[in-house]
Protein backbone atom coordinates (compact mmCIF):
# COMPACT_ATOMS: atom_id res chain seq x y z
CA UNK A 1 0.00 0.00 0.00
CA UNK A 2 1.61 3.24 -1.08
CA UNK A 3 1.23 6.74 0.36
CA UNK A 4 -1.49 7.90 -2.04
CA UNK A 5 -3.74 4.91 -1.43
CA UNK A 6 -3.39 5.45 2.34
CA UNK A 7 -4.21 9.14 1.91
CA UNK A 8 -7.24 8.31 -0.24
CA UNK A 9 -8.47 5.86 2.40
CA UNK A 10 -7.94 8.47 5.14
CA UNK A 11 -9.85 11.22 3.31
CA UNK A 12 -12.61 8.80 2.33
CA UNK A 13 -12.98 7.97 6.03
CA UNK A 14 -13.20 11.69 6.87
CA UNK A 15 -15.86 12.20 4.18
CA UNK A 16 -17.87 9.26 5.50
CA UNK A 17 -17.81 10.64 9.06
CA UNK A 18 -18.77 14.10 7.80
CA UNK A 19 -21.73 12.74 5.82
CA UNK A 20 -22.96 10.69 8.79
CA UNK A 21 -22.93 13.35 11.49
CA UNK A 22 -21.73 16.63 10.06
CA UNK A 23 -18.93 18.82 11.26
CA UNK A 24 -19.64 18.19 14.97
CA UNK A 25 -19.13 14.44 14.71
CA UNK A 26 -16.04 14.96 12.57
CA UNK A 27 -14.44 17.19 15.20
CA UNK A 28 -15.59 14.85 17.98
CA UNK A 29 -13.90 11.84 16.36
CA UNK A 30 -10.87 13.44 14.66
CA UNK A 31 -10.65 16.86 16.37
CA UNK A 32 -6.95 17.62 16.78
CA UNK A 33 -6.06 15.89 13.54
CA UNK A 34 -8.45 18.10 11.56
CA UNK A 35 -7.06 21.22 13.24
CA UNK A 36 -3.51 20.04 12.44
CA UNK A 37 -4.38 19.41 8.77
CA UNK A 38 -5.98 22.85 8.37
CA UNK A 39 -3.08 24.56 10.17
CA UNK A 40 -0.49 22.73 8.05
CA UNK A 41 -2.29 23.57 4.82
CA UNK A 42 -2.37 27.29 5.58
CA UNK A 43 1.21 27.27 6.89
CA UNK A 44 2.53 25.73 3.66
CA UNK A 45 0.33 27.89 1.41
CA UNK A 46 1.20 31.17 3.13
CA UNK A 47 4.87 30.26 3.39
CA UNK A 48 4.97 29.77 -0.34
CA UNK A 49 2.92 32.88 -1.19
CA UNK A 50 4.52 35.35 1.20
CA UNK A 51 8.10 34.06 1.64
CA UNK A 52 9.32 31.75 -1.12
CA UNK A 53 7.59 33.34 -4.14
CA UNK A 54 8.62 36.96 -3.38
CA UNK A 55 12.17 35.83 -2.59
CA UNK A 56 12.37 33.93 -5.87
CA UNK A 57 10.96 36.89 -7.84
CA UNK A 58 13.29 39.36 -6.13
CA UNK A 59 16.36 37.24 -6.91
CA UNK A 60 15.38 36.92 -10.56
CA UNK A 61 14.35 40.54 -11.04
CA UNK A 62 17.46 42.09 -9.49
CA UNK A 63 19.52 40.73 -12.37
CA UNK A 64 17.38 42.63 -14.87
CA UNK A 65 18.23 46.10 -13.54
Secondary structure as GFF3:
##gff-version 3
##sequence-region A 1 65
A	DSSP	alpha_helix	3	47	.	.	.	ID=ss1
A	DSSP	pi_helix	48	52	.	.	.	ID=ss2
A	DSSP	alpha_helix	53	62	.	.	.	ID=ss3
###
